[in-house]
Amino acid sequence: MILLVLSGILLLTIGGCACVWWAARGGPRWTRAVATATLAAGEVARKAGIKSNSTGSDDS
């Protein structure tokens, strides 16, 4: 079951990256919408990673 979920997440990620690439080259309107959503999700994930890394834990 977890393999199915991870495979779905991987396919969504690859599809989102493909839409970002296609939208940058003048793709149809729906690719620009998907690209915007993909980039926004990436920003949210990046900010969540920064917050979890700035909690003061020192892993080194």
PyMOL Python script that loads the backbone (N, CA, C, O; Angstrom):
from pymol import cmd

cmd.read_pdbstr("""\
ATOM      1  N   MET A   1       0.824  -1.198   0.000  1.00  0.00           N
ATOM      2  CA  MET A   1       0.000   0.000   0.000  1.00  0.00           C
ATOM      3  C   MET A   1       0.869   1.265   0.000  1.00  0.00           C
ATOM      4  O   MET A   1       0.606   2.215  -0.736  1.00  0.00           O
ATOM      5  N   ILE A   2       1.902   1.253   0.835  1.00  0.00           N
ATOM      6  CA  ILE A   2       2.772   2.426   0.894  1.00  0.00           C
ATOM      7  C   ILE A   2       3.505   2.616  -0.431  1.00  0.00           C
ATOM      8  O   ILE A   2       3.777   3.746  -0.838  1.00  0.00           O
ATOM      9  N   LEU A   3       3.824   1.508  -1.101  1.00  0.00           N
ATOM     10  CA  LEU A   3       4.481   1.598  -2.410  1.00  0.00           C
ATOM     11  C   LEU A   3       3.562   2.269  -3.427  1.00  0.00           C
ATOM     12  O   LEU A   3       4.021   3.043  -4.267  1.00  0.00           O
ATOM     13  N   LEU A   4       2.284   1.977  -3.353  1.00  0.00           N
ATOM     14  CA  LEU A   4       1.311   2.597  -4.252  1.00  0.00           C
ATOM     15  C   LEU A   4       1.212   4.104  -3.991  1.00  0.00           C
ATOM     16  O   LEU A   4       1.155   4.891  -4.937  1.00  0.00           O
ATOM     17  N   VAL A   5       1.191   4.502  -2.746  1.00  0.00           N
ATOM     18  CA  VAL A   5       1.123   5.921  -2.387  1.00  0.00           C
ATOM     19  C   VAL A   5       2.386   6.654  -2.843  1.00  0.00           C
ATOM     20  O   VAL A   5       2.309   7.735  -3.426  1.00  0.00           O
ATOM     21  N   LEU A   6       3.534   6.062  -2.573  1.00  0.00           N
ATOM     22  CA  LEU A   6       4.793   6.697  -2.982  1.00  0.00           C
ATOM     23  C   LEU A   6       4.917   6.773  -4.502  1.00  0.00           C
ATOM     24  O   LEU A   6       5.449   7.747  -5.034  1.00  0.00           O
ATOM     25  N   SER A   7       4.432   5.756  -5.195  1.00  0.00           N
ATOM     26  CA  SER A   7       4.443   5.789  -6.661  1.00  0.00           C
ATOM     27  C   SER A   7       3.546   6.907  -7.184  1.00  0.00           C
ATOM     28  O   SER A   7       3.894   7.587  -8.148  1.00  0.00           O
ATOM     29  N   GLY A   8       2.403   7.094  -6.552  1.00  0.00           N
ATOM     30  CA  GLY A   8       1.503   8.178  -6.941  1.00  0.00           C
ATOM     31  C   GLY A   8       2.130   9.544  -6.720  1.00  0.00           C
ATOM     32  O   GLY A   8       2.007  10.433  -7.563  1.00  0.00           O
ATOM     33  N   ILE A   9       2.800   9.710  -5.593  1.00  0.00           N
ATOM     34  CA  ILE A   9       3.475  10.978  -5.306  1.00  0.00           C
ATOM     35  C   ILE A   9       4.587  11.222  -6.317  1.00  0.00           C
ATOM     36  O   ILE A   9       4.771  12.348  -6.779  1.00  0.00           O
ATOM     37  N   LEU A  10       5.326  10.182  -6.661  1.00  0.00           N
ATOM     38  CA  LEU A  10       6.391  10.307  -7.649  1.00  0.00           C
ATOM     39  C   LEU A  10       5.834  10.705  -9.015  1.00  0.00           C
ATOM     40  O   LEU A  10       6.398  11.569  -9.687  1.00  0.00           O
ATOM     41  N   LEU A  11       4.736  10.083  -9.426  1.00  0.00           N
ATOM     42  CA  LEU A  11       4.123  10.427 -10.712  1.00  0.00           C
ATOM     43  C   LEU A  11       3.605  11.865 -10.722  1.00  0.00           C
ATOM     44  O   LEU A  11       3.748  12.566 -11.724  1.00  0.00           O
ATOM     45  N   LEU A  12       3.004  12.307  -9.617  1.00  0.00           N
ATOM     46  CA  LEU A  12       2.542  13.691  -9.535  1.00  0.00           C
ATOM     47  C   LEU A  12       3.705  14.672  -9.605  1.00  0.00           C
ATOM     48  O   LEU A  12       3.602  15.721 -10.241  1.00  0.00           O
ATOM     49  N   THR A  13       4.805  14.332  -8.953  1.00  0.00           N
ATOM     50  CA  THR A  13       5.982  15.193  -8.965  1.00  0.00           C
ATOM     51  C   THR A  13       6.576  15.292 -10.369  1.00  0.00           C
ATOM     52  O   THR A  13       6.901  16.385 -10.834  1.00  0.00           O
ATOM     53  N   ILE A  14       6.716  14.163 -11.032  1.00  0.00           N
ATOM     54  CA  ILE A  14       7.257  14.169 -12.389  1.00  0.00           C
ATOM     55  C   ILE A  14       6.325  14.913 -13.334  1.00  0.00           C
ATOM     56  O   ILE A  14       6.784  15.676 -14.185  1.00  0.00           O
ATOM     57  N   GLY A  15       5.017  14.698 -13.192  1.00  0.00           N
ATOM     58  CA  GLY A  15       4.056  15.414 -14.023  1.00  0.00           C
ATOM     59  C   GLY A  15       4.089  16.913 -13.781  1.00  0.00           C
ATOM     60  O   GLY A  15       3.986  17.700 -14.722  1.00  0.00           O
ATOM     61  N   GLY A  16       4.232  17.310 -12.520  1.00  0.00           N
ATOM     62  CA  GLY A  16       4.327  18.732 -12.201  1.00  0.00           C
ATOM     63  C   GLY A  16       5.569  19.371 -12.784  1.00  0.00           C
ATOM     64  O   GLY A  16       5.519  20.487 -13.301  1.00  0.00           O
ATOM     65  N   CYS A  17       6.688  18.659 -12.699  1.00  0.00           N
ATOM     66  CA  CYS A  17       7.924  19.187 -13.286  1.00  0.00           C
ATOM     67  C   CYS A  17       7.812  19.301 -14.801  1.00  0.00           C
ATOM     68  O   CYS A  17       8.306  20.260 -15.393  1.00  0.00           O
ATOM     69  N   ALA A  18       7.168  18.331 -15.420  1.00  0.00           N
ATOM     70  CA  ALA A  18       6.971  18.391 -16.870  1.00  0.00           C
ATOM     71  C   ALA A  18       6.089  19.580 -17.247  1.00  0.00           C
ATOM     72  O   ALA A  18       6.330  20.230 -18.264  1.00  0.00           O
ATOM     73  N   CYS A  19       5.078  19.867 -16.441  1.00  0.00           N
ATOM     74  CA  CYS A  19       4.219  21.020 -16.719  1.00  0.00           C
ATOM     75  C   CYS A  19       4.966  22.331 -16.534  1.00  0.00           C
ATOM     76  O   CYS A  19       4.747  23.275 -17.293  1.00  0.00           O
ATOM     77  N   VAL A  20       5.842  22.407 -15.545  1.00  0.00           N
ATOM     78  CA  VAL A  20       6.651  23.615 -15.362  1.00  0.00           C
ATOM     79  C   VAL A  20       7.527  23.832 -16.589  1.00  0.00           C
ATOM     80  O   VAL A  20       7.636  24.949 -17.095  1.00  0.00           O
ATOM     81  N   TRP A  21       8.149  22.759 -17.062  1.00  0.00           N
ATOM     82  CA  TRP A  21       9.014  22.841 -18.236  1.00  0.00           C
ATOM     83  C   TRP A  21       8.206  23.253 -19.466  1.00  0.00           C
ATOM     84  O   TRP A  21       8.631  24.115 -20.235  1.00  0.00           O
ATOM     85  N   TRP A  22       7.036  22.629 -19.645  1.00  0.00           N
ATOM     86  CA  TRP A  22       6.214  22.911 -20.812  1.00  0.00           C
ATOM     87  C   TRP A  22       5.648  24.327 -20.764  1.00  0.00           C
ATOM     88  O   TRP A  22       5.609  25.011 -21.787  1.00  0.00           O
ATOM     89  N   ALA A  23       5.211  24.771 -19.595  1.00  0.00           N
ATOM     90  CA  ALA A  23       4.658  26.118 -19.453  1.00  0.00           C
ATOM     91  C   ALA A  23       5.715  27.182 -19.715  1.00  0.00           C
ATOM     92  O   ALA A  23       5.412  28.249 -20.249  1.00  0.00           O
ATOM     93  N   ALA A  24       6.953  26.890 -19.338  1.00  0.00           N
ATOM     94  CA  ALA A  24       8.036  27.849 -19.590  1.00  0.00           C
ATOM     95  C   ALA A  24       8.300  28.020 -21.078  1.00  0.00           C
ATOM     96  O   ALA A  24       8.861  29.029 -21.505  1.00  0.00           O
ATOM     97  N   ARG A  25       7.900  27.049 -21.851  1.00  0.00           N
ATOM     98  CA  ARG A  25       8.093  27.106 -23.297  1.00  0.00           C
ATOM     99  C   ARG A  25       6.815  27.460 -24.043  1.00  0.00           C
ATOM    100  O   ARG A  25       6.712  27.234 -25.249  1.00  0.00           O
ATOM    101  N   GLY A  26       5.840  28.017 -23.325  1.00  0.00           N
ATOM    102  CA  GLY A  26       4.625  28.520 -23.967  1.00  0.00           C
ATOM    103  C   GLY A  26       3.543  27.484 -24.163  1.00  0.00           C
ATOM    104  O   GLY A  26       2.836  27.513 -25.170  1.00  0.00           O
ATOM    105  N   GLY A  27       3.401  26.579 -23.233  1.00  0.00           N
ATOM    106  CA  GLY A  27       2.378  25.543 -23.337  1.00  0.00           C
ATOM    107  C   GLY A  27       0.976  26.101 -23.165  1.00  0.00           C
ATOM    108  O   GLY A  27       0.800  27.303 -22.964  1.00  0.00           O
ATOM    109  N   PRO A  28      -0.020  25.229 -23.244  1.00  0.00           N
ATOM    110  CA  PRO A  28      -1.406  25.668 -23.080  1.00  0.00           C
ATOM    111  C   PRO A  28      -1.690  26.203 -21.673  1.00  0.00           C
ATOM    112  O   PRO A  28      -0.874  26.066 -20.761  1.00  0.00           O
ATOM    113  N   ARG A  29      -2.845  26.805 -21.527  1.00  0.00           N
ATOM    114  CA  ARG A  29      -3.204  27.474 -20.270  1.00  0.00           C
ATOM    115  C   ARG A  29      -3.216  26.513 -19.084  1.00  0.00           C
ATOM    116  O   ARG A  29      -2.796  26.880 -17.987  1.00  0.00           O
ATOM    117  N   TRP A  30      -3.694  25.283 -19.295  1.00  0.00           N
ATOM    118  CA  TRP A  30      -3.785  24.355 -18.165  1.00  0.00           C
ATOM    119  C   TRP A  30      -2.397  23.989 -17.644  1.00  0.00           C
ATOM    120  O   TRP A  30      -2.243  23.709 -16.455  1.00  0.00           O
ATOM    121  N   THR A  31      -1.381  23.986 -18.516  1.00  0.00           N
ATOM    122  CA  THR A  31      -0.038  23.678 -18.022  1.00  0.00           C
ATOM    123  C   THR A  31       0.490  24.810 -17.144  1.00  0.00           C
ATOM    124  O   THR A  31       1.228  24.569 -16.189  1.00  0.00           O
ATOM    125  N   ARG A  32       0.111  26.035 -17.469  1.00  0.00           N
ATOM    126  CA  ARG A  32       0.530  27.159 -16.622  1.00  0.00           C
ATOM    127  C   ARG A  32      -0.126  27.074 -15.250  1.00  0.00           C
ATOM    128  O   ARG A  32       0.495  27.416 -14.244  1.00  0.00           O
ATOM    129  N   ALA A  33      -1.384  26.618 -15.201  1.00  0.00           N
ATOM    130  CA  ALA A  33      -2.067  26.462 -13.911  1.00  0.00           C
ATOM    131  C   ALA A  33      -1.410  25.366 -13.073  1.00  0.00           C
ATOM    132  O   ALA A  33      -1.187  25.540 -11.875  1.00  0.00           O
ATOM    133  N   VAL A  34      -1.105  24.241 -13.710  1.00  0.00           N
ATOM    134  CA  VAL A  34      -0.453  23.148 -12.985  1.00  0.00           C
ATOM    135  C   VAL A  34       0.956  23.554 -12.561  1.00  0.00           C
ATOM    136  O   VAL A  34       1.400  23.200 -11.468  1.00  0.00           O
ATOM    137  N   ALA A  35       1.658  24.290 -13.412  1.00  0.00           N
ATOM    138  CA  ALA A  35       3.007  24.748 -13.080  1.00  0.00           C
ATOM    139  C   ALA A  35       2.976  25.691 -11.881  1.00  0.00           C
ATOM    140  O   ALA A  35       3.836  25.612 -11.004  1.00  0.00           O
ATOM    141  N   THR A  36       1.996  26.572 -11.841  1.00  0.00           N
ATOM    142  CA  THR A  36       1.865  27.488 -10.708  1.00  0.00           C
ATOM    143  C   THR A  36       1.611  26.718  -9.419  1.00  0.00           C
ATOM    144  O   THR A  36       2.207  27.021  -8.385  1.00  0.00           O
ATOM    145  N   ALA A  37       0.731  25.726  -9.479  1.00  0.00           N
ATOM    146  CA  ALA A  37       0.440  24.906  -8.295  1.00  0.00           C
ATOM    147  C   ALA A  37       1.679  24.120  -7.867  1.00  0.00           C
ATOM    148  O   ALA A  37       1.943  23.986  -6.672  1.00  0.00           O
ATOM    149  N   THR A  38       2.431  23.606  -8.819  1.00  0.00           N
ATOM    150  CA  THR A  38       3.646  22.842  -8.509  1.00  0.00           C
ATOM    151  C   THR A  38       4.692  23.726  -7.839  1.00  0.00           C
ATOM    152  O   THR A  38       5.302  23.332  -6.845  1.00  0.00           O
ATOM    153  N   LEU A  39       4.894  24.914  -8.385  1.00  0.00           N
ATOM    154  CA  LEU A  39       5.876  25.825  -7.802  1.00  0.00           C
ATOM    155  C   LEU A  39       5.453  26.294  -6.410  1.00  0.00           C
ATOM    156  O   LEU A  39       6.292  26.455  -5.524  1.00  0.00           O
ATOM    157  N   ALA A  40       4.148  26.512  -6.220  1.00  0.00           N
ATOM    158  CA  ALA A  40       3.653  26.911  -4.900  1.00  0.00           C
ATOM    159  C   ALA A  40       3.849  25.781  -3.888  1.00  0.00           C
ATOM    160  O   ALA A  40       4.236  26.035  -2.747  1.00  0.00           O
ATOM    161  N   ALA A  41       3.588  24.550  -4.291  1.00  0.00           N
ATOM    162  CA  ALA A  41       3.797  23.408  -3.393  1.00  0.00           C
ATOM    163  C   ALA A  41       5.275  23.258  -3.049  1.00  0.00           C
ATOM    164  O   ALA A  41       5.615  22.902  -1.921  1.00  0.00           O
ATOM    165  N   GLY A  42       6.149  23.525  -4.004  1.00  0.00           N
ATOM    166  CA  GLY A  42       7.578  23.476  -3.737  1.00  0.00           C
ATOM    167  C   GLY A  42       8.015  24.523  -2.731  1.00  0.00           C
ATOM    168  O   GLY A  42       8.856  24.261  -1.871  1.00  0.00           O
ATOM    169  N   GLU A  43       7.438  25.712  -2.843  1.00  0.00           N
ATOM    170  CA  GLU A  43       7.766  26.781  -1.883  1.00  0.00           C
ATOM    171  C   GLU A  43       7.295  26.411  -0.479  1.00  0.00           C
ATOM    172  O   GLU A  43       8.005  26.648   0.499  1.00  0.00           O
ATOM    173  N   VAL A  44       6.095  25.829  -0.378  1.00  0.00           N
ATOM    174  CA  VAL A  44       5.574  25.414   0.927  1.00  0.00           C
ATOM    175  C   VAL A  44       6.483  24.345   1.530  1.00  0.00           C
ATOM    176  O   VAL A  44       6.815  24.399   2.714  1.00  0.00           O
ATOM    177  N   ALA A  45       6.882  23.379   0.711  1.00  0.00           N
ATOM    178  CA  ALA A  45       7.765  22.315   1.202  1.00  0.00           C
ATOM    179  C   ALA A  45       9.120  22.877   1.618  1.00  0.00           C
ATOM    180  O   ALA A  45       9.692  22.449   2.620  1.00  0.00           O
ATOM    181  N   ARG A  46       9.628  23.829   0.852  1.00  0.00           N
ATOM    182  CA  ARG A  46      10.929  24.426   1.188  1.00  0.00           C
ATOM    183  C   ARG A  46      10.847  25.186   2.499  1.00  0.00           C
ATOM    184  O   ARG A  46      11.739  25.071   3.340  1.00  0.00           O
ATOM    185  N   LYS A  47       9.785  25.962   2.685  1.00  0.00           N
ATOM    186  CA  LYS A  47       9.636  26.720   3.927  1.00  0.00           C
ATOM    187  C   LYS A  47       9.427  25.792   5.118  1.00  0.00           C
ATOM    188  O   LYS A  47       9.903  26.086   6.215  1.00  0.00           O
ATOM    189  N   ALA A  48       8.733  24.692   4.926  1.00  0.00           N
ATOM    190  CA  ALA A  48       8.549  23.724   6.010  1.00  0.00           C
ATOM    191  C   ALA A  48       9.886  23.095   6.379  1.00  0.00           C
ATOM    192  O   ALA A  48      10.144  22.831   7.554  1.00  0.00           O
ATOM    193  N   GLY A  49      10.739  22.852   5.387  1.00  0.00           N
ATOM    194  CA  GLY A  49      12.069  22.293   5.658  1.00  0.00           C
ATOM    195  C   GLY A  49      12.950  23.271   6.385  1.00  0.00           C
ATOM    196  O   GLY A  49      13.731  22.874   7.249  1.00  0.00           O
ATOM    197  N   ILE A  50      12.844  24.542   6.056  1.00  0.00           N
ATOM    198  CA  ILE A  50      13.643  25.555   6.729  1.00  0.00           C
ATOM    199  C   ILE A  50      13.210  25.675   8.185  1.00  0.00           C
ATOM    200  O   ILE A  50      14.056  25.790   9.072  1.00  0.00           O
ATOM    201  N   LYS A  51      11.914  25.649   8.441  1.00  0.00           N
ATOM    202  CA  LYS A  51      11.419  25.759   9.811  1.00  0.00           C
ATOM    203  C   LYS A  51      11.845  24.559  10.642  1.00  0.00           C
ATOM    204  O   LYS A  51      12.225  24.716  11.802  1.00  0.00           O
ATOM    205  N   SER A  52      11.787  23.360  10.064  1.00  0.00           N
ATOM    206  CA  SER A  52      12.174  22.185  10.835  1.00  0.00           C
ATOM    207  C   SER A  52      13.681  22.139  11.066  1.00  0.00           C
ATOM    208  O   SER A  52      14.132  21.562  12.055  1.00  0.00           O
ATOM    209  N   ASN A  53      14.461  22.733  10.179  1.00  0.00           N
ATOM    210  CA  ASN A  53      15.910  22.764  10.350  1.00  0.00           C
ATOM    211  C   ASN A  53      16.356  23.858  11.312  1.00  0.00           C
ATOM    212  O   ASN A  53      17.469  23.791  11.834  1.00  0.00           O
ATOM    213  N   SER A  54      15.524  24.857  11.559  1.00  0.00           N
ATOM    214  CA  SER A  54      15.928  25.973  12.402  1.00  0.00           C
ATOM    215  C   SER A  54      15.443  25.811  13.853  1.00  0.00           C
ATOM    216  O   SER A  54      15.384  26.787  14.600  1.00  0.00           O
ATOM    217  N   THR A  55      15.096  24.575  14.249  1.00  0.00           N
ATOM    218  CA  THR A  55      14.599  24.364  15.601  1.00  0.00           C
ATOM    219  C   THR A  55      15.718  24.272  16.622  1.00  0.00           C
ATOM    220  O   THR A  55      15.460  24.171  17.821  1.00  0.00           O
ATOM    221  N   GLY A  56      16.943  24.305  16.163  1.00  0.00           N
ATOM    222  CA  GLY A  56      18.055  24.292  17.093  1.00  0.00           C
ATOM    223  C   GLY A  56      18.718  22.945  17.231  1.00  0.00           C
ATOM    224  O   GLY A  56      19.674  22.807  17.994  1.00  0.00           O
ATOM    225  N   SER A  57      18.239  21.950  16.516  1.00  0.00           N
ATOM    226  CA  SER A  57      18.894  20.643  16.604  1.00  0.00           C
ATOM    227  C   SER A  57      20.169  20.659  15.771  1.00  0.00           C
ATOM    228  O   SER A  57      20.198  21.155  14.645  1.00  0.00           O
ATOM    229  N   ASP A  58      21.200  20.113  16.351  1.00  0.00           N
ATOM    230  CA  ASP A  58      22.498  20.071  15.679  1.00  0.00           C
ATOM    231  C   ASP A  58      22.827  18.619  15.407  1.00  0.00           C
ATOM    232  O   ASP A  58      23.159  17.866  16.323  1.00  0.00           O
ATOM    233  N   ASP A  59      22.732  18.216  14.120  1.00  0.00           N
ATOM    234  CA  ASP A  59      22.965  16.827  13.755  1.00  0.00           C
ATOM    235  C   ASP A  59      24.419  16.516  13.443  1.00  0.00           C
ATOM    236  O   ASP A  59      24.743  15.370  13.132  1.00  0.00           O
ATOM    237  N   SER A  60      25.293  17.491  13.517  1.00  0.00           N
ATOM    238  CA  SER A  60      26.681  17.244  13.129  1.00  0.00           C
ATOM    239  C   SER A  60      27.537  16.746  14.258  1.00  0.00           C
ATOM    240  O   SER A  60      28.727  16.498  14.068  1.00  0.00           O
TER     241      SER A  60
END
""", "prot")
cmd.dss("prot")
cmd.show_as("cartoon", "prot")
cmd.util.cbc("prot")
cmd.orient("prot")
